[in-house]
């Protein structure tokens, strides 16, 4: 089935009725409207800095100092561009990305896109529980206690709550991410060098540098983000009238994501890199901060890791459940009771079990689990972006909300850059594996 016209979203949901009332308020109505709409974009941006992101940014800072800071500005801009497109599709079509892809491209391409999402998401879900395990052990709590408790907590909050309650919990947890900003100042970095490296690009043609660079980009813009953001815009009941406010929410989320990533790199560069400390596992990163930046900074870093991992452990399984159920036409919404959406909540719970159980395997290398999704995401993301661009340029689906020429150029540049980086990385990897060049 191709080129099927998608129906606009229904605007009769409770949230939309509330927004109609807010529009009658006085001069503060715009602020009230934004606060009512805010959520999907900000949460997506904050959760972007999950355990895989923390690992990637920590390695970037500890191995290459401030030299990769310049990539964060470009990554934040790219995140805003891609996020805006996902939110726009959700607001205009009233459907999740998986459902839109199925109706536009058919079952085969949808199945391929879902396979891409599953590969990246399963690896990332395991990585989130690895982050929970690592953070809990910093505070002396065994992973065999912390991981099962975390899985039960996440399951209970999502399954027995409504979307609005779940969103409030996620937004509250998001505030803990400020800990990384505080840690950055406690590390006492060279702010002159920070400023220089933030705007002056550096590039090294070796596999180690390229793998970290792709990892930074791969954790900043991921396939799951587009599915989650679009699905939550729909689940919250946001439509065309609310889209401008949601666009601002997306942009703020992208800025928040870049800011947190910036301070994680600054912290590890000012401490581990400056003193020649190896990056090791994320747990070792936090422990290494103690003699260099103090116990308070090390504890804040660990708290941030635990918080980020818990947030993402809720969002990633939700993303997968939204995408799969939307693509196959099954009931899916956090607002539904368990009996009305058994596949949705069953898939959500099953992914939690898989992620938690994998981390409890003795001797599992946590750092590798934290890094794999970054590179996998960078390799697989262009496929999702190409499908999105096709939909966003289809006037039968998007109406007057199709991409402008400028937006197509920006989104095409992002997609092309990811493809080029991936190809270059693959070539250098092959050359180094065959001994043609040294690492």
C-alpha positions as CSV (number, residue, x, y, z in Angstrom):
1,X,0.0,0.0,0.0
2,X,1.6,3.3,-1.0
3,X,0.8,7.0,-1.1
4,X,-2.2,6.5,1.2
5,X,-3.6,9.8,2.5
6,X,-3.3,9.8,6.3
7,X,-6.1,11.3,8.4
8,X,-5.3,14.3,10.5
9,X,-5.2,13.8,14.3
10,X,-8.4,14.1,16.3
11,X,-8.3,17.2,18.5
12,X,-11.0,16.1,20.9
13,X,-8.7,14.7,23.6
14,X,-8.7,16.1,27.2
15,X,-5.4,17.8,26.8
16,X,-6.5,19.7,23.7
17,X,-9.7,20.9,25.5
18,X,-7.4,22.2,28.3
19,X,-5.3,24.0,25.8
20,X,-8.4,25.7,24.3
21,X,-9.1,27.1,27.7
22,X,-5.5,28.3,28.2
23,X,-5.8,30.3,25.0
24,X,-8.3,32.6,26.7
25,X,-5.9,33.6,29.5
26,X,-4.2,36.9,29.6
27,X,-0.6,37.9,28.7
28,X,0.8,34.7,30.3
29,X,-1.2,32.4,28.1
30,X,1.8,31.7,25.8
31,X,3.9,30.6,28.7
32,X,1.0,28.5,30.0
33,X,0.4,27.0,26.6
34,X,4.1,26.1,26.2
35,X,4.3,24.5,29.6
36,X,1.2,22.4,28.7
37,X,2.7,21.3,25.4
38,X,6.3,20.8,26.7
39,X,7.5,17.3,27.3
40,X,8.1,15.1,24.2
41,X,11.0,17.2,22.8
42,X,12.6,18.0,26.1
43,X,12.5,14.4,27.4
44,X,13.8,13.1,24.1
45,X,16.7,15.5,24.3
46,X,17.6,14.7,27.9
47,X,17.3,11.0,27.5
48,X,19.6,11.3,24.5
49,X,22.4,11.7,27.1
50,X,21.8,8.2,28.4
51,X,24.4,5.7,29.7
52,X,25.7,5.1,26.1
53,X,26.0,8.9,25.7
54,X,27.8,9.3,29.0
55,X,30.2,6.5,28.0
56,X,30.8,8.0,24.6
57,X,31.4,11.6,25.9
58,X,33.6,10.3,28.7
59,X,35.8,8.5,26.3
60,X,35.9,11.5,24.0
61,X,37.1,13.7,26.8
62,X,39.5,11.3,28.5
63,X,41.2,10.2,25.3
64,X,41.1,13.4,23.2
65,X,40.7,16.2,25.6
66,X,38.6,19.1,24.4
67,X,39.3,18.4,20.7
68,X,35.9,16.9,20.0
69,X,33.8,19.8,21.6
70,X,33.3,21.3,18.2
71,X,31.2,18.3,17.1
72,X,28.6,19.0,19.8
73,X,27.4,22.3,18.2
74,X,26.9,20.6,14.9
75,X,25.3,17.5,16.5
76,X,22.8,19.7,18.5
77,X,21.8,21.6,15.3
78,X,21.3,18.2,13.5
79,X,19.3,16.9,16.5
80,X,17.0,19.9,16.3
81,X,16.5,19.5,12.6
82,X,15.7,15.8,12.7
83,X,13.6,16.2,15.9
84,X,11.5,18.9,14.3
85,X,10.7,16.7,11.4
86,X,9.6,13.8,13.6
87,X,7.4,16.1,15.8
88,X,5.9,17.6,12.7
89,X,4.9,14.2,11.2
90,X,3.3,13.2,14.5
91,X,1.3,16.5,14.9
92,X,0.1,16.5,11.3
93,X,-0.6,12.8,10.7
94,X,-1.6,11.8,14.2
95,X,0.3,8.6,13.7
96,X,3.6,7.1,14.9
97,X,6.6,6.8,12.6
98,X,6.2,3.0,12.3
99,X,2.6,3.4,11.2
100,X,3.4,6.1,8.7
101,X,6.2,4.1,7.1
102,X,3.9,1.1,6.8
103,X,1.1,3.1,5.1
104,X,3.5,4.9,2.8
105,X,6.0,2.2,1.9
106,X,4.4,-1.1,2.7
107,X,5.1,-4.1,4.9
108,X,8.6,-5.1,3.5
109,X,10.2,-1.7,4.1
110,X,8.5,-1.3,7.4
111,X,9.8,-4.7,8.5
112,X,13.3,-3.7,7.5
113,X,13.0,-0.3,9.4
114,X,11.8,-2.1,12.5
115,X,14.7,-4.6,12.3
116,X,17.0,-1.6,12.2
117,X,15.3,-0.2,15.3
118,X,15.3,-3.5,17.2
119,X,19.0,-4.0,16.6
120,X,19.9,-0.6,17.9
121,X,17.3,-0.6,20.7
122,X,18.0,-4.0,22.2
123,X,21.7,-3.2,22.4
124,X,20.8,0.2,24.0
125,X,18.4,-1.3,26.5
126,X,21.1,-3.7,27.7
127,X,23.5,-0.7,27.9
128,X,21.0,1.2,30.0
129,X,20.9,-1.6,32.6
130,X,24.7,-1.8,32.4
131,X,24.7,1.9,33.3
132,X,22.4,1.2,36.3
133,X,24.6,-1.7,37.3
134,X,27.8,0.4,37.1
135,X,26.3,3.4,39.0
136,X,24.9,1.2,41.8
137,X,28.2,-0.5,42.3
138,X,29.9,2.9,42.7
139,X,27.7,3.3,45.8
140,X,28.3,-0.2,47.0
141,X,25.0,-1.7,45.9
142,X,25.2,-5.0,44.1
143,X,23.8,-5.1,40.5
144,X,21.9,-8.2,41.5
145,X,19.8,-6.0,43.8
146,X,19.8,-2.7,41.9
147,X,19.0,-4.0,38.4
148,X,15.9,-6.0,39.2
149,X,14.6,-3.2,41.4
150,X,15.1,-0.7,38.6
151,X,13.3,-2.9,36.1
152,X,10.3,-3.3,38.5
153,X,10.2,0.4,39.2
154,X,10.2,1.3,35.5
155,X,7.6,-1.3,34.7
156,X,5.3,-0.1,37.5
157,X,5.5,3.6,36.6
158,X,4.7,3.0,32.9
159,X,2.2,0.2,33.1
160,X,0.1,1.6,36.0
161,X,0.3,5.3,35.0
162,X,-1.2,7.5,32.3
163,X,0.9,9.3,29.7
164,X,0.7,12.6,31.6
165,X,1.8,11.0,34.9
166,X,4.7,9.1,33.2
167,X,5.7,12.4,31.5
168,X,5.8,14.2,34.9
169,X,8.0,11.5,36.4
170,X,10.4,11.6,33.4
171,X,10.6,15.4,33.5
172,X,11.3,15.3,37.2
173,X,14.1,12.9,36.7
174,X,15.5,15.0,33.9
175,X,16.3,17.8,36.4
176,X,19.0,15.5,37.9
177,X,21.0,16.0,34.7
178,X,22.0,19.4,36.1
179,X,24.5,17.4,38.1
180,X,26.8,17.1,35.1
181,X,26.9,20.9,34.7
182,X,27.9,21.3,38.3
183,X,30.6,18.6,37.9
184,X,32.0,20.4,34.9
185,X,32.7,23.6,37.0
186,X,34.1,21.5,39.9
187,X,36.6,20.0,37.5
188,X,38.1,23.5,37.0
189,X,38.8,23.3,33.2
190,X,40.9,25.6,31.1
191,X,38.0,27.7,29.8
192,X,40.2,29.4,27.2
193,X,41.0,26.0,25.7
194,X,37.3,25.0,26.0
195,X,36.2,28.0,24.1
196,X,38.8,27.5,21.3
197,X,38.0,23.8,20.8
198,X,34.3,24.5,20.8
199,X,34.5,26.5,17.6
200,X,37.8,25.4,15.9
201,X,37.4,21.9,14.3
202,X,40.1,19.3,14.6
203,X,40.2,16.1,12.6
204,X,42.6,13.1,12.9
205,X,42.6,10.3,10.2
206,X,42.9,7.4,12.5
207,X,40.4,4.7,13.5
208,X,40.4,5.5,17.2
209,X,39.5,9.2,16.6
210,X,36.9,8.4,14.0
211,X,35.3,5.7,16.1
212,X,34.9,8.1,19.0
213,X,33.7,10.9,16.7
214,X,31.1,8.6,15.1
215,X,30.2,7.4,18.6
216,X,29.5,11.0,19.7
217,X,27.3,11.6,16.7
218,X,25.7,8.2,17.0
219,X,24.6,8.8,20.6
220,X,23.4,12.3,19.8
221,X,21.1,11.4,16.9
222,X,19.7,7.9,17.1
223,X,16.9,5.9,15.3
224,X,14.9,5.5,18.5
225,X,14.6,9.2,19.1
226,X,12.5,9.7,15.9
227,X,10.1,6.9,16.8
228,X,9.7,7.9,20.4
229,X,9.3,11.7,19.8
230,X,6.7,11.2,17.1
231,X,4.8,8.6,19.2
232,X,4.7,10.8,22.3
233,X,3.5,13.8,20.3
234,X,0.6,11.6,19.2
235,X,0.0,10.0,22.6
236,X,-0.1,13.5,24.2
237,X,-2.7,14.6,21.6
238,X,-0.7,17.4,20.1
239,X,-1.9,18.5,16.6
240,X,-1.3,21.2,14.0
241,X,-2.5,24.0,16.3
242,X,0.1,23.1,19.0
243,X,3.0,22.3,16.6
244,X,4.7,25.7,16.9
245,X,4.9,25.2,20.7
246,X,6.1,21.7,20.2
247,X,8.8,22.8,17.8
248,X,10.2,25.1,20.5
249,X,10.1,22.1,22.9
250,X,12.2,20.1,20.5
251,X,14.7,22.9,20.1
252,X,15.1,23.4,23.8
253,X,15.5,19.6,24.2
254,X,18.3,19.6,21.6
255,X,20.0,22.5,23.4
256,X,19.7,20.8,26.7
257,X,21.2,17.6,25.2
258,X,24.2,19.4,23.8
259,X,24.8,21.3,27.0
260,X,24.9,18.1,29.1
261,X,27.2,16.4,26.6
262,X,29.4,19.5,26.6
263,X,30.0,19.4,30.4
264,X,30.6,15.6,30.4
265,X,33.4,16.1,27.9
266,X,34.8,19.1,29.7
267,X,34.8,17.2,33.0
268,X,36.7,14.2,31.8
269,X,39.1,16.3,29.6
270,X,40.0,18.5,32.6
271,X,40.6,15.6,34.9
272,X,41.3,12.2,33.2
273,X,42.9,13.5,30.0
274,X,44.9,16.2,31.8
275,X,46.4,13.7,34.2
276,X,46.8,10.8,31.7
277,X,44.3,8.6,33.4
278,X,42.8,5.8,31.3
279,X,39.0,6.0,30.6
280,X,38.2,2.3,31.5
281,X,34.6,1.6,32.4
282,X,32.2,4.3,33.4
283,X,32.5,3.2,37.0
284,X,36.2,3.7,36.8
285,X,35.7,7.1,35.2
286,X,33.6,8.2,38.3
287,X,36.1,6.7,40.7
288,X,39.0,8.3,38.9
289,X,37.4,11.7,39.5
290,X,37.7,11.4,43.3
291,X,41.3,12.3,43.6
292,X,41.2,14.8,40.7
293,X,38.0,16.7,41.4
294,X,36.8,15.5,44.8
295,X,34.3,13.1,46.2
296,X,31.4,15.4,45.6
297,X,32.1,15.6,41.9
298,X,32.6,11.9,41.6
299,X,29.3,11.2,43.4
300,X,27.5,13.7,41.2
301,X,28.8,12.0,38.1
302,X,27.6,8.6,39.4
303,X,24.2,10.0,40.3
304,X,23.9,11.5,36.8
305,X,24.7,8.1,35.3
306,X,22.1,6.3,37.4
307,X,19.5,8.9,36.6
308,X,20.2,8.9,32.9
309,X,20.1,5.1,32.7
310,X,16.8,4.9,34.6
311,X,15.2,7.4,32.2
312,X,16.4,5.6,29.1
313,X,15.5,2.2,30.5
314,X,11.9,3.5,30.5
315,X,12.0,5.3,27.1
316,X,13.8,2.8,25.0
317,X,11.4,-0.2,25.6
318,X,8.5,2.3,25.1
319,X,9.9,3.4,21.8
320,X,10.2,-0.2,20.6
321,X,6.6,-1.0,21.8
322,X,5.2,2.1,20.1
323,X,7.0,1.4,16.8
324,X,6.1,-2.3,16.6
325,X,2.5,-2.0,17.6
326,X,2.0,1.0,15.4
327,X,3.4,-0.7,12.4
328,X,1.2,-3.7,12.8
329,X,-2.0,-1.9,13.9
330,X,-2.1,-3.1,17.5
331,X,-3.4,-1.0,20.3
332,X,-0.6,1.2,21.8
333,X,-0.8,3.9,24.4
334,X,0.4,4.5,27.9
335,X,-3.1,5.8,28.6
336,X,-4.6,2.4,28.0
337,X,-5.0,-0.2,30.7
338,X,-3.0,-3.4,30.5
339,X,-5.9,-5.5,29.3
340,X,-6.6,-3.2,26.3
341,X,-3.1,-3.1,25.0
342,X,-1.6,-6.5,26.1
343,X,0.9,-6.7,23.2
344,X,2.1,-3.1,23.8
345,X,2.8,-3.6,27.5
346,X,3.9,-7.2,27.0
347,X,6.6,-6.1,24.6
348,X,7.6,-3.3,26.9
349,X,7.9,-5.7,29.9
350,X,9.7,-8.3,27.8
351,X,12.4,-5.9,26.7
352,X,12.9,-4.8,30.3
353,X,13.5,-8.5,31.3
354,X,15.9,-9.1,28.4
355,X,17.9,-5.9,29.3
356,X,18.1,-6.6,33.0
357,X,18.9,-10.3,32.6
358,X,21.7,-9.7,30.1
359,X,23.5,-7.4,32.5
360,X,23.4,-10.0,35.3
361,X,25.5,-12.4,33.3
362,X,28.9,-12.7,35.2
363,X,31.9,-11.1,33.5
364,X,29.9,-9.1,31.0
365,X,32.1,-6.2,29.7
366,X,29.9,-3.2,30.5
367,X,32.0,-0.7,28.6
368,X,31.6,-2.6,25.3
369,X,27.9,-2.8,25.9
370,X,27.8,1.0,26.4
371,X,29.7,1.7,23.2
372,X,28.2,-0.6,20.7
373,X,24.8,1.2,20.3
374,X,26.6,4.5,19.5
375,X,28.4,3.2,16.5
376,X,25.4,1.0,15.5
377,X,23.1,4.0,15.7
378,X,25.4,6.1,13.4
379,X,25.5,3.3,10.8
380,X,21.7,2.6,10.8
381,X,20.3,6.1,11.2
382,X,20.7,7.2,7.6
383,X,18.1,4.6,6.5
384,X,15.5,6.0,8.9
385,X,16.3,9.5,7.8
386,X,15.9,8.7,4.1
387,X,12.4,7.2,4.8
388,X,11.5,10.2,6.9
389,X,12.5,12.6,4.1
390,X,10.4,10.8,1.6
391,X,7.3,11.0,3.8
392,X,8.0,14.7,4.6
393,X,8.1,15.6,0.9
394,X,4.8,13.8,0.2
395,X,2.0,16.4,0.0
396,X,-0.6,13.7,0.1
397,X,0.5,12.9,3.6
398,X,1.8,16.2,5.0
399,X,-0.4,18.6,3.1
400,X,1.0,22.2,3.4
401,X,3.4,20.9,6.1
402,X,5.9,19.3,3.6
403,X,9.6,20.2,3.9
404,X,10.7,23.5,2.5
405,X,13.7,23.5,0.2
406,X,15.9,24.9,2.9
407,X,14.8,22.2,5.4
408,X,15.5,19.5,2.8
409,X,19.0,20.9,2.2
410,X,19.6,20.9,6.0
411,X,18.2,17.4,6.5
412,X,19.9,16.0,3.4
413,X,23.3,17.4,4.7
414,X,22.8,15.7,8.0
415,X,22.0,12.4,6.3
416,X,24.9,12.7,3.8
417,X,27.4,13.6,6.6
418,X,26.4,10.5,8.5
419,X,26.8,8.3,5.5
420,X,30.2,9.8,4.7
421,X,31.5,9.3,8.3
422,X,30.3,5.7,8.3
423,X,31.9,4.9,5.0
424,X,35.2,6.5,6.0
425,X,35.2,4.6,9.3
426,X,34.6,1.3,7.5
427,X,37.4,2.0,5.0
428,X,39.9,2.9,7.7
429,X,38.9,-0.1,9.8
430,X,39.5,-2.5,6.9
431,X,42.9,-0.9,6.1
432,X,44.0,-1.2,9.7
433,X,42.7,-4.7,10.0
434,X,44.7,-5.7,6.9
435,X,47.8,-3.9,8.1
436,X,47.8,-1.3,5.3
437,X,47.7,1.5,7.8
438,X,48.5,1.6,11.6
439,X,46.0,2.5,14.2
